[in-house]
Amino acid sequence: MFSNATGSHDWEHTQRVVQLCQHIGPIEGVDMDVLLAAAYLHDIGRRFQDGSNGKVCHAHKGAELAEPIIAKTSFTQEQQQNVLHCIAAHRFRNNTDPQTMEAKVLFDADKLDAIGAVGVARAYLFAGEVGACLHNPDINIEDTEPYSRNDTGYREYKVKLCKIRDRVLTDVGRRMANERHAFMEHFFERFLYEYEGKG
């Protein structure tokens, strides 16, 4: 399912999310079997979103794709439903809120991988994947379109990444998010400073 994945949402991203879940999950006292199954499967619908330039929600598509996979496990019906809920609710731009602790941990782990040093690197990696320019200071960010030349790393920071810290749901996640957010703020301040030729 990841053989043709783009670099910003590839198997390595999934592995980092799994590692974050392994760190946060035990502290939050969650069902680790459910959490890790959801973490490994959370982005299996991503290629459908990227292939449609954002018209398909990869979280809902991923839950749909995961259902027959989870059905073959020894999970109880409740565990199966929880795994599917975790996948469906992990997306930042979504109308499905995480309801279970497992879903909240997965949401936080996925969001933590979108901020900090790794998050900045992924934002520019994604911008390259969609053919965006480095920066476009002459355009209002509110007027830009995703999956376009103006879907820059800085745009991603302004429309999403700078808001992630305030959406994190667990205590452990919030502590980690504060540190990553501070780094990211400094990076983009420095980026604009250098882009404008001031230093």
N, C-alpha and C positions, 0 to 999 in steps of 0.2 A: 504493500500500500504506500510505501515511501520511496519506491524505486525511482520515480520521476519527480520527487518533491523539490521545491525550490529551497535554496539555502536558508532562508529566514524561518522556514517552518519544516525543517527536515527532521530526520531521526535523531540528530544530535540535540535539537531543541527538545524533543520528547524525552531524551535521556536526562537532560538537565532538569526538566519538570519532575521527572520521577525522583531524582536526587533531592530536590527541594521538598517533595512530598514525604520522602523518607526522613527528612530532618524535622518537618513541621508536624506530620501526622502523629507520631508517638507522643509528642508533647500535648497535643490536643485530644488524645485518647480516642482516636477514630478506629474504624474497622479497616485495617491496613490492606486486607485482601481486596476489598471493594475499592479503596483509594488507588492502589497500584494498578488494578485492572483498568480503572477509568483513566489513570494518567497515561498508561501505555497506548490507550485507544483514543485519547481526547482529540487528536488532530487528523484522524483518518479520513475526515471529510474535507480537509483543507484544499485538496486539488480541485474539488468541484467549485469551491468559492473562487479560487484563483482563475480557474478556467472560464468562469462566468463574469470576471471583473467585478466581483463582490455581490452579484445578484443572488447567489445561493448562500445561505448561512451555513458555514462549515460545522457549527456546533450541532445544529438540528440534523444536518445530513450525517454527521458522525454518529449520532445516537441511533439513527436509522440503520446505518451500516453495522454498528456494533451489536444490534439486537440478536441476529442469528449467531454471532460469535459467542456472546454471553450465554445464550440459551443452551449451548453445548457443555457448559461448565457445571460443577456441582454446587454452584451458588443457590441459595434459597430464592424464592420468587421475590422476596423483599430486597435481598442483596442485588439481584439482577436489575430491579427497578431503580435501585439507588445508583448503580453504575451508569445506567442510561441517563438518569437525572444529572449526575455529575458531568457527563459529557455535554448534554444539552445546555447546561447552565454555566459552562466555563468561559464563555465569550464575554469580552468587555462591552461590545456594542450588541446587546441582546435584550430580548423581552422576557427571558426566563431567569429568575433570580435563584441563586443557590439556597436551598432550604435545609439540606442535611449538613452535618459537620464535615462529612467527606467531600461534599460539593464545595463547601467554603474553603477547605484546604486546597483542593485542586484549583479553584479559582485564584487563590492567592499565589500558589506556586507558578501558575502560568503567567500571572501578571508580574511577579517578581522577575521572571526571565525577560520581561519586556522593558525593564527599567535598569538603571545603573549602567555600568560599562558594557555589559553584554547587550542590554537593551538599546543603547546608542548604536553599537555595531550592527545589531539586527535591523534597526530603523534604516540605516544607510544601505545595508544589504538588500532590504526590500525595495528601497527606492531605485537601486540599480536594476533589480529584477523587472520593475515596471517601466524602466527607461526614463526615470525622472532626472532632472538636472540637480546640481549640487545644492543650489539655493536660488530663490527668486524673490528678492526684496521688493520688487515693484508690483507685486500682486497681493491683494487682500486674501489672507488665508481662508476666510469664510467663503470666498468665491472660487476656491480651488476644488477640483474633483479628485476622488481617489482613483488609483490605477491610471494616473495621467502623468504628463511631463512635470507637473507641479506637485506631485505627491512626494515631496522631498523628505529627508530625514527630519529637518526642522519642522515641517508641517506635521509630521507624525507626533513630534514632541508637543506641539501646541494644541493639536486636536485630541490627543489621547494620553501620551506618556506623562505629561505634567499633572494629569488628573488621577492617575492610578493610585498614588499613595493614599488618597482620601477614600478610595473604594475598597481597600484591603480589609478583610473581615476577621482575621485571627490576631491574637496578641503577638504571637511570634512573627507573623507576617508583617505586622505594622512596624515592629522594631527593625526588621530587615529593610523594609520599604523606606523608612526614614533615611537610612544611610545611603541607599542606592539613589534616592531622590536628590539628596544633597550633591552627590557626585554629578548627576545628570544636569542639575541646574548650573553648576559651575562649568561643565563642559559646554553647554549651549551659550552661556554668557561669553566664554572665551572664543567659541566658534564665530559668533557675530562680531566680536572685537577684531579678530584676525581677518574675517571676510571683508570688513570695511577698511582694512589696511591700516589699522591703528597700532598694530604691534606685531 
